[in-house]
């Protein structure tokens, strides 16, 4: 049996992430998929999209964790409204993981409707 490259990326993410945090970690990656965002933009976007109000300390630790695992990276400081803001980007690993989730999901839903 050939292991699908997308399935492997999804499985690797699942194994690598802390069990209780997987959903929030994945949401952070999704928020960053379209464009880099600052820490506070991530918090606002997660709340706007999901209704979850996450404490900044919790998001900070999750962003740090994703950075340590190589899914995201922090850019150079930019001054916005008198405050240093650091844009947070997905790395190639982070982009491939999100794309693999999407392709795996498509395959699962496609095969479900064809049976």
One Martini backbone bead per residue (centre of mass of N, CA, C, O) as a GRO file, in nm:
protein
  115
    1UNK     BB    1   0.095   0.037   0.024
    2UNK     BB    2   0.045   0.368  -0.044
    3UNK     BB    3   0.136   0.660   0.101
    4UNK     BB    4  -0.006   0.944   0.125
    5UNK     BB    5   0.125   1.259   0.144
    6UNK     BB    6  -0.119   1.398   0.280
    7UNK     BB    7  -0.172   1.202   0.504
    8UNK     BB    8   0.107   1.225   0.633
    9UNK     BB    9   0.089   1.526   0.711
   10UNK     BB   10  -0.155   1.492   0.895
   11UNK     BB   11  -0.034   1.278   1.084
   12UNK     BB   12   0.208   1.445   1.178
   13UNK     BB   13   0.051   1.672   1.308
   14UNK     BB   14  -0.111   1.499   1.505
   15UNK     BB   15   0.142   1.384   1.658
   16UNK     BB   16   0.292   1.666   1.726
   17UNK     BB   17   0.052   1.761   1.873
   18UNK     BB   18  -0.119   1.853   2.127
   19UNK     BB   19  -0.402   1.717   2.210
   20UNK     BB   20  -0.575   1.970   2.336
   21UNK     BB   21  -0.459   2.182   2.091
   22UNK     BB   22  -0.517   2.107   1.790
   23UNK     BB   23  -0.748   2.294   1.704
   24UNK     BB   24  -0.613   2.570   1.762
   25UNK     BB   25  -0.360   2.526   1.595
   26UNK     BB   26  -0.511   2.493   1.328
   27UNK     BB   27  -0.653   2.770   1.330
   28UNK     BB   28  -0.396   2.936   1.311
   29UNK     BB   29  -0.307   2.829   1.039
   30UNK     BB   30  -0.559   2.918   0.882
   31UNK     BB   31  -0.530   3.225   0.936
   32UNK     BB   32  -0.232   3.225   0.785
   33UNK     BB   33  -0.273   3.126   0.490
   34UNK     BB   34  -0.338   3.396   0.328
   35UNK     BB   35  -0.190   3.575   0.565
   36UNK     BB   36  -0.018   3.763   0.748
   37UNK     BB   37  -0.013   3.811   1.111
   38UNK     BB   38  -0.069   3.928   1.399
   39UNK     BB   39  -0.131   3.838   1.707
   40UNK     BB   40  -0.400   4.009   1.734
   41UNK     BB   41  -0.521   3.916   1.463
   42UNK     BB   42  -0.551   3.625   1.538
   43UNK     BB   43  -0.746   3.656   1.771
   44UNK     BB   44  -0.968   3.804   1.612
   45UNK     BB   45  -1.010   3.594   1.384
   46UNK     BB   46  -1.090   3.356   1.559
   47UNK     BB   47  -1.336   3.494   1.683
   48UNK     BB   48  -1.487   3.572   1.420
   49UNK     BB   49  -1.495   3.267   1.299
   50UNK     BB   50  -1.573   3.090   1.586
   51UNK     BB   51  -1.630   3.247   1.883
   52UNK     BB   52  -1.364   3.230   2.014
   53UNK     BB   53  -1.217   3.334   2.326
   54UNK     BB   54  -0.883   3.393   2.351
   55UNK     BB   55  -0.625   3.411   2.542
   56UNK     BB   56  -0.328   3.558   2.489
   57UNK     BB   57  -0.152   3.349   2.646
   58UNK     BB   58  -0.249   3.104   2.483
   59UNK     BB   59  -0.170   3.201   2.201
   60UNK     BB   60   0.125   3.252   2.255
   61UNK     BB   61   0.201   2.955   2.320
   62UNK     BB   62   0.105   2.842   2.042
   63UNK     BB   63   0.285   3.010   1.861
   64UNK     BB   64   0.549   2.914   1.983
   65UNK     BB   65   0.507   2.614   1.922
   66UNK     BB   66   0.482   2.639   1.611
   67UNK     BB   67   0.763   2.760   1.580
   68UNK     BB   68   0.926   2.521   1.701
   69UNK     BB   69   0.795   2.314   1.475
   70UNK     BB   70   0.793   2.489   1.182
   71UNK     BB   71   0.507   2.637   1.084
   72UNK     BB   72   0.624   2.914   1.186
   73UNK     BB   73   0.709   3.274   1.156
   74UNK     BB   74   0.880   3.562   1.252
   75UNK     BB   75   0.901   3.878   1.180
   76UNK     BB   76   0.965   4.188   1.153
   77UNK     BB   77   0.923   4.474   1.294
   78UNK     BB   78   0.623   4.678   1.309
   79UNK     BB   79   0.486   4.994   1.318
   80UNK     BB   80   0.163   5.015   1.487
   81UNK     BB   81   0.027   5.250   1.657
   82UNK     BB   82   0.312   5.262   1.833
   83UNK     BB   83   0.359   4.947   1.782
   84UNK     BB   84   0.501   4.649   1.795
   85UNK     BB   85   0.479   4.431   1.514
   86UNK     BB   86   0.459   4.078   1.426
   87UNK     BB   87   0.472   3.901   1.165
   88UNK     BB   88   0.303   3.596   1.080
   89UNK     BB   89   0.419   3.302   0.921
   90UNK     BB   90   0.414   3.060   0.704
   91UNK     BB   91   0.560   2.789   0.630
   92UNK     BB   92   0.604   2.538   0.421
   93UNK     BB   93   0.500   2.332   0.625
   94UNK     BB   94   0.233   2.479   0.688
   95UNK     BB   95   0.118   2.486   0.399
   96UNK     BB   96   0.124   2.179   0.346
   97UNK     BB   97  -0.065   2.103   0.575
   98UNK     BB   98  -0.317   2.255   0.485
   99UNK     BB   99  -0.332   2.129   0.199
  100UNK     BB  100  -0.358   1.837   0.303
  101UNK     BB  101  -0.619   1.868   0.455
  102UNK     BB  102  -0.786   1.953   0.213
  103UNK     BB  103  -0.732   1.703   0.029
  104UNK     BB  104  -0.833   1.493   0.229
  105UNK     BB  105  -1.117   1.604   0.260
  106UNK     BB  106  -1.199   1.583  -0.034
  107UNK     BB  107  -1.164   1.277  -0.059
  108UNK     BB  108  -1.364   1.198   0.163
  109UNK     BB  109  -1.617   1.343   0.038
  110UNK     BB  110  -1.610   1.211  -0.239
  111UNK     BB  111  -1.630   0.908  -0.151
  112UNK     BB  112  -1.898   0.936   0.002
  113UNK     BB  113  -2.078   1.022  -0.258
  114UNK     BB  114  -1.994   0.759  -0.447
  115UNK     BB  115  -2.151   0.522  -0.258
   0.00000   0.00000   0.00000
